[in-house]
Amino acid sequence: MTGIVLVTHAGLGESLRHQAEIILGRMMPLTTVSVSEGADPDEALDNLSAALAMGADLSGAIVLTDLPGATPHNLACRVATRQAIPVVSGLNLPMLLKVLNHAEKTPAELAMLACAGGQQAIFSS
């Protein structure tokens, strides 16, 4: 199973995890990293590196971030590039559910599913 790591602004990843667990009716094997406003970037980078080491498994890992270009995303890209881990930004609940329901797939496959799952859930009525 591919490791799943959420890197978000403070509290968002934990909230999405909680809602996913309610919807799916079970605890989710994923790691969350919150980046608080005014956080020391070097400390946040160290925390993220440790989380990726813990969150990855033999299949590797995927990182989901909330906002492209924001600090959590930029830090995730810095760490993930070193380890060839895909980073997908624009995290929403449908994206997370798609990834959780297909965690047996490779990180590259999950990155494609994450993008599709997140985009398919956006519509206007």
MOPAC internal coordinates of N, CA, C and O (Angstrom, degrees):
PM7 1SCF
backbone

  N    0.0000 0     0.00 0     0.00 0    0    0    0
  C    1.4429 1     0.00 0     0.00 0    1    0    0
  C    1.5283 1   108.86 1     0.00 0    2    1    0
  O    1.2310 1   120.53 1   -44.10 1    3    2    1
  N    1.2933 1   116.60 1   135.90 1    3    2    1
  C    1.4548 1   122.24 1   179.35 1    5    3    2
  C    1.5298 1   109.84 1   -74.91 1    6    5    3
  O    1.2310 1   120.71 1   -42.13 1    7    6    5
  N    1.3199 1   116.25 1   137.87 1    7    6    5
  C    1.4555 1   120.58 1   175.84 1    9    7    6
  C    1.5243 1   110.30 1   -71.80 1   10    9    7
  O    1.2310 1   120.61 1   -36.80 1   11   10    9
  N    1.3179 1   116.43 1   143.20 1   11   10    9
  C    1.4626 1   122.45 1  -179.15 1   13   11   10
  C    1.5217 1   107.84 1  -120.81 1   14   13   11
  O    1.2310 1   120.91 1   -55.52 1   15   14   13
  N    1.3341 1   115.87 1   124.48 1   15   14   13
  C    1.4601 1   121.28 1  -179.09 1   17   15   14
  C    1.5257 1   108.56 1  -125.51 1   18   17   15
  O    1.2310 1   120.72 1   -55.33 1   19   18   17
  N    1.3277 1   116.22 1   124.67 1   19   18   17
  C    1.4588 1   122.15 1   176.55 1   21   19   18
  C    1.5256 1   107.82 1   -99.77 1   22   21   19
  O    1.2310 1   120.40 1   -54.38 1   23   22   21
  N    1.3233 1   116.83 1   125.62 1   23   22   21
  C    1.4591 1   122.02 1   177.86 1   25   23   22
  C    1.5232 1   106.02 1  -120.91 1   26   25   23
  O    1.2310 1   120.83 1   -69.87 1   27   26   25
  N    1.3298 1   116.01 1   110.13 1   27   26   25
  C    1.4669 1   120.48 1  -170.95 1   29   27   26
  C    1.5200 1   111.72 1  -140.06 1   30   29   27
  O    1.2310 1   122.00 1    -9.07 1   31   30   29
  N    1.3116 1   113.77 1   170.93 1   31   30   29
  C    1.4566 1   119.93 1   169.12 1   33   31   30
  C    1.5289 1   107.50 1   -63.49 1   34   33   31
  O    1.2310 1   120.78 1   -24.59 1   35   34   33
  N    1.3210 1   116.12 1   155.41 1   35   34   33
  C    1.4676 1   122.77 1  -172.74 1   37   35   34
  C    1.5254 1   113.62 1   -46.94 1   38   37   35
  O    1.2310 1   121.09 1   -55.53 1   39   38   37
  N    1.3266 1   115.52 1   124.47 1   39   38   37
  C    1.4504 1   122.68 1   173.43 1   41   39   38
  C    1.5157 1   116.66 1    87.16 1   42   41   39
  O    1.2310 1   119.66 1   157.55 1   43   42   41
  N    1.3189 1   118.25 1   -22.45 1   43   42   41
  C    1.4640 1   120.08 1  -174.75 1   45   43   42
  C    1.5288 1   112.03 1   -67.95 1   46   45   43
  O    1.2310 1   120.13 1   133.17 1   47   46   45
  N    1.3135 1   117.35 1   -46.83 1   47   46   45
  C    1.4599 1   120.44 1  -179.28 1   49   47   46
  C    1.5148 1   112.49 1   -61.56 1   50   49   47
  O    1.2310 1   120.81 1   137.97 1   51   50   49
  N    1.3288 1   116.05 1   -42.03 1   51   50   49
  C    1.4601 1   120.20 1   179.46 1   53   51   50
  C    1.5267 1   110.92 1   -64.52 1   54   53   51
  O    1.2310 1   120.58 1   141.33 1   55   54   53
  N    1.3335 1   116.49 1   -38.67 1   55   54   53
  C    1.4558 1   120.56 1   178.90 1   57   55   54
  C    1.5284 1   111.25 1   -66.17 1   58   57   55
  O    1.2310 1   120.20 1   134.90 1   59   58   57
  N    1.3274 1   117.22 1   -45.10 1   59   58   57
  C    1.4666 1   120.21 1   178.19 1   61   59   58
  C    1.5225 1   111.01 1   -63.05 1   62   61   59
  O    1.2310 1   120.62 1   139.67 1   63   62   61
  N    1.3266 1   116.42 1   -40.33 1   63   62   61
  C    1.4718 1   120.23 1   177.21 1   65   63   62
  C    1.5248 1   109.65 1   -59.21 1   66   65   63
  O    1.2310 1   120.67 1   131.98 1   67   66   65
  N    1.3201 1   116.32 1   -48.02 1   67   66   65
  C    1.4692 1   121.44 1  -178.75 1   69   67   66
  C    1.5278 1   110.81 1   -58.15 1   70   69   67
  O    1.2310 1   120.10 1   133.70 1   71   70   69
  N    1.3294 1   117.42 1   -46.30 1   71   70   69
  C    1.4603 1   120.62 1  -179.44 1   73   71   70
  C    1.5269 1   111.34 1   -65.54 1   74   73   71
  O    1.2310 1   120.11 1   140.63 1   75   74   73
  N    1.3211 1   117.39 1   -39.37 1   75   74   73
  C    1.4709 1   120.90 1   177.58 1   77   75   74
  C    1.5232 1   110.38 1   -62.46 1   78   77   75
  O    1.2310 1   120.41 1   140.14 1   79   78   77
  N    1.3251 1   116.83 1   -39.86 1   79   78   77
  C    1.4690 1   119.96 1   179.18 1   81   79   78
  C    1.5229 1   111.27 1   -66.27 1   82   81   79
  O    1.2310 1   120.24 1   143.27 1   83   82   81
  N    1.3235 1   117.15 1   -36.73 1   83   82   81
  C    1.4663 1   120.18 1   176.51 1   85   83   82
  C    1.5299 1   110.07 1   -65.31 1   86   85   83
  O    1.2310 1   120.53 1   132.57 1   87   86   85
  N    1.3191 1   116.60 1   -47.43 1   87   86   85
  C    1.4612 1   121.09 1  -178.03 1   89   87   86
  C    1.5270 1   111.73 1   -63.65 1   90   89   87
  O    1.2310 1   120.47 1   135.33 1   91   90   89
  N    1.3409 1   116.70 1   -44.67 1   91   90   89
  C    1.4612 1   120.59 1  -176.53 1   93   91   90
  C    1.5250 1   113.33 1   -86.45 1   94   93   91
  O    1.2310 1   120.21 1   167.78 1   95   94   93
  N    1.3208 1   117.19 1   -12.22 1   95   94   93
  C    1.4585 1   120.80 1   175.35 1   97   95   94
  C    1.5125 1   115.19 1    72.94 1   98   97   95
  O    1.2310 1   120.44 1  -154.46 1   99   98   97
  N    1.3174 1   116.76 1    25.54 1   99   98   97
  C    1.4707 1   119.42 1   178.77 1  101   99   98
  C    1.5270 1   109.86 1  -157.78 1  102  101   99
  O    1.2310 1   121.39 1   -17.43 1  103  102  101
  N    1.3124 1   114.95 1   162.57 1  103  102  101
  C    1.4594 1   120.72 1   176.25 1  105  103  102
  C    1.5278 1   108.56 1   -70.10 1  106  105  103
  O    1.2310 1   120.77 1   -36.90 1  107  106  105
  N    1.3138 1   116.13 1   143.10 1  107  106  105
  C    1.4589 1   121.08 1  -176.79 1  109  107  106
  C    1.5239 1   111.03 1  -104.53 1  110  109  107
  O    1.2310 1   120.86 1   -49.11 1  111  110  109
  N    1.3427 1   115.96 1   130.89 1  111  110  109
  C    1.4635 1   120.51 1   178.64 1  113  111  110
  C    1.5280 1   110.67 1   -81.59 1  114  113  111
  O    1.2310 1   120.73 1  -100.65 1  115  114  113
  N    1.3194 1   116.22 1    79.35 1  115  114  113
  C    1.4544 1   119.68 1   177.97 1  117  115  114
  C    1.5154 1   109.36 1  -144.05 1  118  117  115
  O    1.2310 1   121.56 1   -16.79 1  119  118  117
  N    1.3161 1   114.62 1   163.21 1  119  118  117
  C    1.4588 1   121.81 1  -178.72 1  121  119  118
  C    1.5228 1   108.58 1  -114.22 1  122  121  119
  O    1.2310 1   120.40 1   -43.56 1  123  122  121
  N    1.3322 1   116.83 1   136.44 1  123  122  121
  C    1.4581 1   120.42 1   176.71 1  125  123  122
  C    1.5204 1   109.42 1  -115.30 1  126  125  123
  O    1.2310 1   121.61 1   -39.03 1  127  126  125
  N    1.3190 1   114.52 1   140.97 1  127  126  125
  C    1.4602 1   121.96 1   175.12 1  129  127  126
  C    1.5224 1   107.00 1  -128.12 1  130  129  127
  O    1.2310 1   120.59 1   -60.07 1  131  130  129
  N    1.3215 1   116.49 1   119.93 1  131  130  129
  C    1.4554 1   121.63 1   178.08 1  133  131  130
  C    1.5161 1   109.46 1  -100.10 1  134  133  131
  O    1.2310 1   121.10 1   -44.78 1  135  134  133
  N    1.3188 1   115.50 1   135.22 1  135  134  133
  C    1.4556 1   121.05 1   176.24 1  137  135  134
  C    1.5212 1   106.77 1  -111.93 1  138  137  135
  O    1.2310 1   121.12 1   -68.87 1  139  138  137
  N    1.3158 1   115.46 1   111.13 1  139  138  137
  C    1.4592 1   121.20 1  -177.91 1  141  139  138
  C    1.5150 1   111.23 1   -80.70 1  142  141  139
  O    1.2310 1   121.24 1   -25.32 1  143  142  141
  N    1.3282 1   115.23 1   154.68 1  143  142  141
  C    1.4561 1   121.28 1   175.58 1  145  143  142
  C    1.5307 1   108.18 1   -59.54 1  146  145  143
  O    1.2310 1   120.95 1   -47.34 1  147  146  145
  N    1.3016 1   115.80 1   132.66 1  147  146  145
  C    1.4572 1   121.03 1   178.72 1  149  147  146
  C    1.5191 1   114.36 1    78.28 1  150  149  147
  O    1.2310 1   120.32 1  -170.37 1  151  150  149
  N    1.3344 1   116.99 1     9.63 1  151  150  149
  C    1.4654 1   120.04 1   179.87 1  153  151  150
  C    1.5227 1   110.34 1   -64.73 1  154  153  151
  O    1.2310 1   120.99 1   -32.25 1  155  154  153
  N    1.3080 1   115.70 1   147.75 1  155  154  153
  C    1.4584 1   121.66 1   175.84 1  157  155  154
  C    1.5284 1   107.33 1   -69.52 1  158  157  155
  O    1.2310 1   119.28 1   -61.62 1  159  158  157
  N    1.3413 1   118.97 1   118.38 1  159  158  157
  C    1.4694 1   121.19 1  -176.56 1  161  159  158
  C    1.5238 1   113.62 1   -58.45 1  162  161  159
  O    1.2310 1   120.09 1   142.71 1  163  162  161
  N    1.3222 1   117.43 1   -37.29 1  163  162  161
  C    1.4699 1   119.61 1   179.93 1  165  163  162
  C    1.5248 1   110.88 1   -67.70 1  166  165  163
  O    1.2310 1   120.60 1   138.76 1  167  166  165
  N    1.3265 1   116.45 1   -41.24 1  167  166  165
  C    1.4628 1   120.40 1   177.61 1  169  167  166
  C    1.5271 1   110.36 1   -65.66 1  170  169  167
  O    1.2310 1   120.38 1   137.14 1  171  170  169
  N    1.3276 1   116.88 1   -42.86 1  171  170  169
  C    1.4646 1   121.10 1   178.51 1  173  171  170
  C    1.5230 1   110.63 1   -62.43 1  174  173  171
  O    1.2310 1   120.43 1   141.68 1  175  174  173
  N    1.3358 1   116.78 1   -38.32 1  175  174  173
  C    1.4595 1   121.37 1   178.24 1  177  175  174
  C    1.5216 1   110.92 1   -64.31 1  178  177  175
  O    1.2310 1   120.48 1   138.09 1  179  178  177
  N    1.3268 1   116.69 1   -41.91 1  179  178  177
  C    1.4649 1   120.94 1   176.92 1  181  179  178
  C    1.5230 1   111.19 1   -63.48 1  182  181  179
  O    1.2310 1   120.50 1   136.30 1  183  182  181
  N    1.3339 1   116.65 1   -43.70 1  183  182  181
  C    1.4697 1   120.84 1   178.66 1  185  183  182
  C    1.5245 1   110.80 1   -62.16 1  186  185  183
  O    1.2310 1   120.72 1   139.21 1  187  186  185
  N    1.3065 1   116.22 1   -40.79 1  187  186  185
  C    1.4548 1   120.68 1   179.90 1  189  187  186
  C    1.5281 1   111.21 1   -67.34 1  190  189  187
  O    1.2310 1   120.28 1   137.80 1  191  190  189
  N    1.3068 1   117.08 1   -42.20 1  191  190  189
  C    1.4714 1   120.42 1   177.41 1  193  191  190
  C    1.5192 1   110.69 1   -59.40 1  194  193  191
  O    1.2310 1   120.61 1   136.91 1  195  194  193
  N    1.3218 1   116.44 1   -43.09 1  195  194  193
  C    1.4693 1   120.72 1   178.65 1  197  195  194
  C    1.5262 1   110.79 1   -65.28 1  198  197  195
  O    1.2310 1   120.48 1   138.23 1  199  198  197
  N    1.3153 1   116.69 1   -41.77 1  199  198  197
  C    1.4694 1   120.54 1   179.57 1  201  199  198
  C    1.5176 1   111.37 1   -64.13 1  202  201  199
  O    1.2310 1   120.14 1   139.72 1  203  202  201
  N    1.3261 1   117.34 1   -40.28 1  203  202  201
  C    1.4635 1   120.05 1   177.89 1  205  203  202
  C    1.5153 1   110.96 1   -65.66 1  206  205  203
  O    1.2310 1   120.30 1   141.80 1  207  206  205
  N    1.3194 1   117.03 1   -38.20 1  207  206  205
  C    1.4654 1   120.21 1   177.61 1  209  207  206
  C    1.5251 1   110.33 1   -63.16 1  210  209  207
  O    1.2310 1   120.41 1   140.18 1  211  210  209
  N    1.3313 1   116.81 1   -39.82 1  211  210  209
  C    1.4662 1   120.69 1   179.02 1  213  211  210
  C    1.5223 1   111.79 1   -75.62 1  214  213  211
  O    1.2310 1   120.36 1   142.28 1  215  214  213
  N    1.3427 1   116.91 1   -37.72 1  215  214  213
  C    1.4545 1   121.30 1  -174.23 1  217  215  214
  C    1.5073 1   114.89 1   -78.98 1  218  217  215
  O    1.2310 1   120.00 1   157.22 1  219  218  217
  N    1.3250 1   117.61 1   -22.78 1  219  218  217
  C    1.4713 1   120.59 1  -178.96 1  221  219  218
  C    1.5233 1   109.97 1   -76.85 1  222  221  219
  O    1.2310 1   121.21 1   -29.03 1  223  222  221
  N    1.3121 1   115.30 1   150.97 1  223  222  221
  C    1.4588 1   120.04 1   173.10 1  225  223  222
  C    1.5237 1   108.18 1  -127.01 1  226  225  223
  O    1.2310 1   119.90 1    16.45 1  227  226  225
  N    1.3067 1   117.79 1  -163.55 1  227  226  225
  C    1.4611 1   120.66 1  -176.92 1  229  227  226
  C    1.5221 1   112.70 1   -61.84 1  230  229  227
  O    1.2310 1   120.37 1   151.42 1  231  230  229
  N    1.3287 1   116.90 1   -28.58 1  231  230  229
  C    1.4640 1   120.82 1   178.18 1  233  231  230
  C    1.5141 1   112.28 1   -80.94 1  234  233  231
  O    1.2310 1   120.36 1   167.44 1  235  234  233
  N    1.3210 1   116.92 1   -12.56 1  235  234  233
  C    1.4558 1   121.34 1  -176.96 1  237  235  234
  C    1.5068 1   110.81 1   104.51 1  238  237  235
  O    1.2310 1   120.88 1    29.83 1  239  238  237
  N    1.3245 1   115.92 1  -150.17 1  239  238  237
  C    1.4621 1   120.51 1  -177.38 1  241  239  238
  C    1.5187 1   110.07 1  -153.35 1  242  241  239
  O    1.2310 1   121.71 1   -15.18 1  243  242  241
  N    1.3140 1   114.34 1   164.82 1  243  242  241
  C    1.4575 1   123.09 1   171.09 1  245  243  242
  C    1.5216 1   106.36 1  -129.79 1  246  245  243
  O    1.2310 1   120.85 1   -35.92 1  247  246  245
  N    1.3258 1   115.99 1   144.08 1  247  246  245
  C    1.4572 1   121.33 1   177.63 1  249  247  246
  C    1.5226 1   108.10 1  -113.97 1  250  249  247
  O    1.2310 1   121.01 1   -48.41 1  251  250  249
  N    1.3287 1   115.68 1   131.59 1  251  250  249
  C    1.4537 1   122.21 1   175.59 1  253  251  250
  C    1.5220 1   107.69 1  -114.41 1  254  253  251
  O    1.2310 1   120.66 1   -52.62 1  255  254  253
  N    1.3385 1   116.34 1   127.38 1  255  254  253
  C    1.4674 1   120.50 1   179.48 1  257  255  254
  C    1.5203 1   109.57 1  -119.74 1  258  257  255
  O    1.2310 1   121.10 1   -19.38 1  259  258  257
  N    1.3267 1   115.50 1   160.62 1  259  258  257
  C    1.4561 1   119.00 1  -173.33 1  261  259  258
  C    1.5208 1   115.07 1   -84.66 1  262  261  259
  O    1.2310 1   119.51 1   139.51 1  263  262  261
  N    1.3166 1   118.53 1   -40.49 1  263  262  261
  C    1.4563 1   119.78 1  -171.14 1  265  263  262
  C    1.5256 1   110.66 1  -136.35 1  266  265  263
  O    1.2310 1   119.89 1   -63.28 1  267  266  265
  N    1.3343 1   117.82 1   116.72 1  267  266  265
  C    1.4619 1   119.58 1   179.80 1  269  267  266
  C    1.5300 1   110.97 1   -60.13 1  270  269  267
  O    1.2310 1   121.02 1   -43.38 1  271  270  269
  N    1.3070 1   115.65 1   136.62 1  271  270  269
  C    1.4565 1   121.34 1   177.23 1  273  271  270
  C    1.5148 1   114.79 1    84.65 1  274  273  271
  O    1.2310 1   119.83 1   170.03 1  275  274  273
  N    1.3300 1   117.92 1    -9.97 1  275  274  273
  C    1.4566 1   121.29 1   178.82 1  277  275  274
  C    1.5336 1   109.98 1   -84.22 1  278  277  275
  O    1.2310 1   120.88 1   -11.43 1  279  278  277
  N    1.3080 1   115.92 1   168.57 1  279  278  277
  C    1.4673 1   121.02 1  -175.59 1  281  279  278
  C    1.5277 1   113.67 1   -54.07 1  282  281  279
  O    1.2310 1   118.37 1   132.04 1  283  282  281
  N    1.3537 1   120.70 1   -47.96 1  283  282  281
  C    1.4694 1   118.75 1   179.26 1  285  283  282
  C    1.5323 1   112.22 1   -57.51 1  286  285  283
  O    1.2310 1   120.72 1   136.83 1  287  286  285
  N    1.3222 1   116.23 1   -43.17 1  287  286  285
  C    1.4604 1   120.62 1   179.78 1  289  287  286
  C    1.5377 1   111.06 1   -64.81 1  290  289  287
  O    1.2310 1   120.22 1   133.73 1  291  290  289
  N    1.3131 1   117.19 1   -46.27 1  291  290  289
  C    1.4633 1   120.89 1  -179.07 1  293  291  290
  C    1.5220 1   111.84 1   -62.17 1  294  293  291
  O    1.2310 1   120.49 1   137.90 1  295  294  293
  N    1.3373 1   116.67 1   -42.10 1  295  294  293
  C    1.4654 1   119.77 1   178.00 1  297  295  294
  C    1.5288 1   110.52 1   -65.19 1  298  297  295
  O    1.2310 1   120.72 1   137.32 1  299  298  297
  N    1.3420 1   116.23 1   -42.68 1  299  298  297
  C    1.4671 1   120.26 1   179.62 1  301  299  298
  C    1.5212 1   111.01 1   -60.59 1  302  301  299
  O    1.2310 1   120.61 1   137.89 1  303  302  301
  N    1.3274 1   116.43 1   -42.11 1  303  302  301
  C    1.4648 1   120.03 1   179.42 1  305  303  302
  C    1.5298 1   111.15 1   -63.26 1  306  305  303
  O    1.2310 1   120.49 1   140.13 1  307  306  305
  N    1.3205 1   116.68 1   -39.87 1  307  306  305
  C    1.4746 1   119.85 1   179.70 1  309  307  306
  C    1.5265 1   111.25 1   -61.66 1  310  309  307
  O    1.2310 1   120.50 1   135.43 1  311  310  309
  N    1.3209 1   116.65 1   -44.57 1  311  310  309
  C    1.4634 1   120.67 1  -178.33 1  313  311  310
  C    1.5240 1   110.86 1   -74.90 1  314  313  311
  O    1.2310 1   120.16 1   135.14 1  315  314  313
  N    1.3129 1   117.30 1   -44.86 1  315  314  313
  C    1.4663 1   121.45 1  -174.77 1  317  315  314
  C    1.5189 1   112.30 1   -66.47 1  318  317  315
  O    1.2310 1   119.90 1   146.33 1  319  318  317
  N    1.3158 1   117.79 1   -33.67 1  319  318  317
  C    1.4588 1   121.04 1   179.43 1  321  319  318
  C    1.5193 1   110.94 1   -60.60 1  322  321  319
  O    1.2310 1   121.04 1   140.10 1  323  322  321
  N    1.3120 1   115.61 1   -39.90 1  323  322  321
  C    1.4764 1   120.57 1   178.98 1  325  323  322
  C    1.5213 1   111.70 1   -62.47 1  326  325  323
  O    1.2310 1   120.69 1   150.71 1  327  326  325
  N    1.3380 1   116.28 1   -29.29 1  327  326  325
  C    1.4637 1   120.83 1  -174.24 1  329  327  326
  C    1.5213 1   113.13 1  -111.45 1  330  329  327
  O    1.2310 1   119.83 1  -170.80 1  331  330  329
  N    1.3258 1   117.93 1     9.20 1  331  330  329
  C    1.4684 1   123.03 1  -179.82 1  333  331  330
  C    1.5292 1   111.93 1    54.75 1  334  333  331
  O    1.2310 1   120.99 1  -134.68 1  335  334  333
  N    1.3340 1   115.70 1    45.32 1  335  334  333
  C    1.4627 1   122.36 1   178.93 1  337  335  334
  C    1.5283 1   108.20 1  -105.17 1  338  337  335
  O    1.2310 1   119.77 1   -50.48 1  339  338  337
  N    1.3350 1   118.04 1   129.52 1  339  338  337
  C    1.4702 1   118.93 1   179.08 1  341  339  338
  C    1.5249 1   111.64 1   -69.26 1  342  341  339
  O    1.2310 1   121.23 1   -36.86 1  343  342  341
  N    1.3344 1   115.26 1   143.14 1  343  342  341
  C    1.4618 1   122.89 1   176.27 1  345  343  342
  C    1.5215 1   107.07 1  -120.33 1  346  345  343
  O    1.2310 1   120.82 1   -52.76 1  347  346  345
  N    1.3306 1   116.04 1   127.24 1  347  346  345
  C    1.4619 1   121.72 1   177.06 1  349  347  346
  C    1.5234 1   106.79 1  -119.13 1  350  349  347
  O    1.2310 1   120.37 1   -50.67 1  351  350  349
  N    1.3177 1   116.90 1   129.33 1  351  350  349
  C    1.4534 1   121.17 1  -178.43 1  353  351  350
  C    1.5196 1   110.72 1  -110.63 1  354  353  351
  O    1.2310 1   121.07 1   -17.86 1  355  354  353
  N    1.3371 1   115.55 1   162.14 1  355  354  353
  C    1.4569 1   121.05 1  -177.04 1  357  355  354
  C    1.5157 1   111.38 1    96.36 1  358  357  355
  O    1.2310 1   120.49 1  -152.65 1  359  358  357
  N    1.3225 1   116.67 1    27.35 1  359  358  357
  C    1.4616 1   122.70 1  -175.37 1  361  359  358
  C    1.5263 1   112.14 1   -50.78 1  362  361  359
  O    1.2310 1   121.58 1   -50.37 1  363  362  361
  N    1.3283 1   114.58 1   129.63 1  363  362  361
  C    1.4570 1   121.65 1   170.92 1  365  363  362
  C    1.5269 1   107.39 1  -139.76 1  366  365  363
  O    1.2310 1   120.49 1   -10.33 1  367  366  365
  N    1.3148 1   116.66 1   169.67 1  367  366  365
  C    1.4641 1   120.22 1  -175.64 1  369  367  366
  C    1.5321 1   112.72 1   -61.76 1  370  369  367
  O    1.2310 1   118.32 1   136.52 1  371  370  369
  N    1.3313 1   120.81 1   -43.48 1  371  370  369
  C    1.4616 1   119.31 1   177.36 1  373  371  370
  C    1.5335 1   112.61 1   -60.08 1  374  373  371
  O    1.2310 1   120.25 1   141.61 1  375  374  373
  N    1.3317 1   117.13 1   -38.39 1  375  374  373
  C    1.4611 1   120.13 1   177.25 1  377  375  374
  C    1.5232 1   110.40 1   -61.25 1  378  377  375
  O    1.2310 1   120.75 1   133.44 1  379  378  377
  N    1.3210 1   116.17 1   -46.56 1  379  378  377
  C    1.4627 1   120.21 1  -179.27 1  381  379  378
  C    1.5265 1   111.26 1   -62.28 1  382  381  379
  O    1.2310 1   120.36 1   136.08 1  383  382  381
  N    1.3253 1   116.92 1   -43.92 1  383  382  381
  C    1.4671 1   119.92 1   179.06 1  385  383  382
  C    1.5216 1   111.51 1   -61.39 1  386  385  383
  O    1.2310 1   120.19 1   139.03 1  387  386  385
  N    1.3248 1   117.24 1   -40.97 1  387  386  385
  C    1.4652 1   121.05 1   178.66 1  389  387  386
  C    1.5210 1   110.28 1   -60.14 1  390  389  387
  O    1.2310 1   120.55 1   133.79 1  391  390  389
  N    1.3240 1   116.56 1   -46.21 1  391  390  389
  C    1.4654 1   121.03 1  -179.25 1  393  391  390
  C    1.5307 1   110.85 1   -65.05 1  394  393  391
  O    1.2310 1   120.48 1   135.08 1  395  394  393
  N    1.3160 1   116.69 1   -44.92 1  395  394  393
  C    1.4619 1   120.18 1  -179.33 1  397  395  394
  C    1.5227 1   111.90 1   -62.99 1  398  397  395
  O    1.2310 1   120.30 1   143.95 1  399  398  397
  N    1.3190 1   117.02 1   -36.05 1  399  398  397
  C    1.4630 1   120.36 1  -178.92 1  401  399  398
  C    1.5284 1   113.38 1   -76.81 1  402  401  399
  O    1.2310 1   120.33 1   170.12 1  403  402  401
  N    1.3290 1   116.97 1    -9.88 1  403  402  401
  C    1.4647 1   120.49 1  -178.92 1  405  403  402
  C    1.5257 1   111.72 1  -129.66 1  406  405  403
  O    1.2310 1   120.34 1  -150.48 1  407  406  405
  N    1.3171 1   116.95 1    29.52 1  407  406  405
  C    1.4691 1   121.86 1  -173.65 1  409  407  406
  C    1.5240 1   113.60 1   -63.77 1  410  409  407
  O    1.2310 1   119.99 1   169.27 1  411  410  409
  N    1.3139 1   117.62 1   -10.73 1  411  410  409
  C    1.4706 1   120.09 1   177.99 1  413  411  410
  C    1.5272 1   111.91 1   -76.79 1  414  413  411
  O    1.2310 1   120.41 1   167.31 1  415  414  413
  N    1.3055 1   116.82 1   -12.69 1  415  414  413
  C    1.4714 1   121.06 1  -179.05 1  417  415  414
  C    1.5249 1   110.71 1   -78.79 1  418  417  415
  O    1.2310 1   120.92 1   -12.61 1  419  418  417
  N    1.3206 1   115.84 1   167.39 1  419  418  417
  C    1.4587 1   121.02 1  -179.59 1  421  419  418
  C    1.5338 1   109.87 1   -71.37 1  422  421  419
  O    1.2310 1   120.15 1   -18.64 1  423  422  421
  N    1.3224 1   117.33 1   161.36 1  423  422  421
  C    1.4634 1   119.19 1   177.19 1  425  423  422
  C    1.5335 1   113.14 1   -56.34 1  426  425  423
  O    1.2310 1   119.72 1   139.24 1  427  426  425
  N    1.3108 1   118.15 1   -40.76 1  427  426  425
  C    1.4690 1   120.82 1   179.68 1  429  427  426
  C    1.5304 1   111.06 1   -64.42 1  430  429  427
  O    1.2310 1   120.30 1   137.61 1  431  430  429
  N    1.3213 1   117.04 1   -42.39 1  431  430  429
  C    1.4703 1   120.50 1   177.69 1  433  431  430
  C    1.5261 1   110.50 1   -64.69 1  434  433  431
  O    1.2310 1   120.59 1   139.07 1  435  434  433
  N    1.3357 1   116.47 1   -40.93 1  435  434  433
  C    1.4558 1   120.08 1   179.18 1  437  435  434
  C    1.5211 1   111.83 1   -64.51 1  438  437  435
  O    1.2310 1   120.12 1   144.02 1  439  438  437
  N    1.3198 1   117.38 1   -35.98 1  439  438  437
  C    1.4624 1   120.46 1   178.35 1  441  439  438
  C    1.5279 1   109.71 1   -61.24 1  442  441  439
  O    1.2310 1   120.31 1   137.21 1  443  442  441
  N    1.3199 1   117.01 1   -42.79 1  443  442  441
  C    1.4662 1   120.40 1   178.46 1  445  443  442
  C    1.5292 1   111.03 1   -66.18 1  446  445  443
  O    1.2310 1   120.24 1   137.62 1  447  446  445
  N    1.3286 1   117.15 1   -42.38 1  447  446  445
  C    1.4628 1   120.93 1   178.86 1  449  447  446
  C    1.5311 1   111.06 1   -66.06 1  450  449  447
  O    1.2310 1   120.39 1   142.39 1  451  450  449
  N    1.3270 1   116.85 1   -37.61 1  451  450  449
  C    1.4635 1   120.77 1   179.24 1  453  451  450
  C    1.5229 1   110.01 1   -60.98 1  454  453  451
  O    1.2310 1   120.57 1   133.10 1  455  454  453
  N    1.3110 1   116.52 1   -46.90 1  455  454  453
  C    1.4733 1   120.49 1   178.98 1  457  455  454
  C    1.5233 1   110.80 1   -60.90 1  458  457  455
  O    1.2310 1   120.72 1   133.27 1  459  458  457
  N    1.3121 1   116.23 1   -46.73 1  459  458  457
  C    1.4628 1   120.07 1  -179.67 1  461  459  458
  C    1.5278 1   111.10 1   -63.67 1  462  461  459
  O    1.2310 1   120.31 1   133.66 1  463  462  461
  N    1.3223 1   117.00 1   -46.34 1  463  462  461
  C    1.4596 1   120.86 1  -178.80 1  465  463  462
  C    1.5166 1   112.76 1   -62.60 1  466  465  463
  O    1.2310 1   120.66 1   139.34 1  467  466  465
  N    1.3146 1   116.35 1   -40.66 1  467  466  465
  C    1.4571 1   120.17 1   178.89 1  469  467  466
  C    1.5150 1   112.51 1   -67.79 1  470  469  467
  O    1.2310 1   120.33 1   138.92 1  471  470  469
  N    1.3182 1   116.98 1   -41.08 1  471  470  469
  C    1.4693 1   121.10 1  -177.79 1  473  471  470
  C    1.5278 1   112.03 1   -74.44 1  474  473  471
  O    1.2310 1   120.29 1   141.12 1  475  474  473
  N    1.3258 1   117.06 1   -38.88 1  475  474  473
  C    1.4667 1   120.48 1  -177.86 1  477  475  474
  C    1.5235 1   112.36 1   -63.00 1  478  477  475
  O    1.2310 1   120.34 1   156.24 1  479  478  477
  N    1.3171 1   116.95 1   -23.76 1  479  478  477
  C    1.4610 1   120.50 1  -177.80 1  481  479  478
  C    1.5176 1   113.16 1   -88.50 1  482  481  479
  O    1.2310 1   120.20 1   179.78 1  483  482  481
  N    1.3166 1   117.22 1    -0.22 1  483  482  481
  C    1.4670 1   120.15 1  -179.73 1  485  483  482
  C    1.5266 1   108.49 1  -100.35 1  486  485  483
  O    1.2310 1   120.79 1   -59.52 1  487  486  485
  N    1.3197 1   116.10 1   120.48 1  487  486  485
  C    1.4611 1   119.84 1   177.40 1  489  487  486
  C    1.5268 1   109.16 1  -155.66 1  490  489  487
  O    1.2310 1   121.30 1   -14.38 1  491  490  489
  N    1.2627 1   115.13 1   165.62 1  491  490  489
  C    1.4525 1   122.05 1   179.40 1  493  491  490
  C    1.5246 1   108.52 1  -121.05 1  494  493  491
  O    1.2310 1   121.33 1   -41.65 1  495  494  493
  N    1.3206 1   115.06 1   138.35 1  495  494  493
  C    1.4809 1   117.44 1   179.96 1  497  495  494
  C    1.5159 1   110.18 1  -117.36 1  498  497  495
  O    1.2310 1   120.10 1   180.00 1  499  498  497

